[in-house]
């Protein structure tokens, strides 16, 4: 039974990695990352006491979150920092729920977060993107067996963890070609005086740490080693 469950977890990880690495699929799936990214900006803006004007999600998978408040200071820094790290941190939280066996809680947490995001979106494509994503999660949580729900939950969690890394790489590629002068990293550089490259490093460090910690929960490597040794 354990080896069967382990195979499912690893298969979900591989499937999620394929979605991230295959360009044609990634161009569609990246919309989910944009929802998480802009949602992170919006949530931290509210927690920092800023006034949220709205969120827009675009068909090229870009997005923008507009908030009002002091143009500098810790609140603005935290709001700007939140975007690129949110998908990975969300994946980490979901991994914790899966480790505790809370599949249903994970799915309904996703639906609640999407509903909250829907209230903040101010353009038609953004509404469509969130409604479609939420509908998929709702249909799976409401009308499929628990085994299917668990498989989707593992896949979605792995996807967030892997997908949290790729946009950071894409960001630095654009920065190296001077195609992204107003990126989050460059905005943080102007706000703090710390070079943008260092902020990209911080984004990447958070994403890799979240992946490593989540993987240690979802795939107990000590147990995995014993399984393979027993098999040989």
C-alpha positions, 0 to 999 in steps of 0.5 A: 500500500505504501509503495502504491501511494508513493508511486502516485505522489511521484507520478503527480510530481512528474506530471506537474514538472512536465506541465511546467517544462512543456512550453505550450502547456506552460503558457496556459498553466502559467495563468494559475501562477499569475493568480497566485502572484497577484493575490500575494501582492494584494493580500500583503498590501491589505495586511500592510494597511494599504488601500487596494484599488484592484487587480488585473490579469492579462491573457499574456499571463502578466498581471498588475496589482494597484494599491494606494498608500505610502510610496516607500517604507516597509509596507511597500517593500513587503507588498512588492516582495510578496508576488514572486514568493507567493506561489511557492509559499502557497505550495508549502502550505498545501504540502503541510495540509497534505502531510496532515491528510487534509485533502478536502481542506486543501481543495476548499481553501483553494476555492475560498482564496479564488473567491476572495481574489475574484472580488478584487479583479477588475478586468474581464480576462481576470474574472474568466481566468479565476472562474475557470480555475475555481470551477475546475477545483470545485467540480473535482472537490464535489463530484469525484472520488476521494482518490481523484481529489487526492491525486489532483491535490498532490498534482496541484501542490507539486505544480505550485512548487515547481511553477514558483521557480520558473517565473523567477528564472524568466524574470532574470533572463528578461532583466539580463536583456534589459527587457523588464526595467519595472520588474518587482526586483527592480522596484525593490532595488529602487525602494531599498537600494539593494541590487535587483539581482540580489532580490532575484536571488532572494526570490529563488532561495525562498522558492527552492527552500519551499520545494525542498522542505515540501518534498521532504514532507511529501516524499520521506526520503529515508523511507523511500531509501528503505523501500528501494533497498527492500526491493533490491 
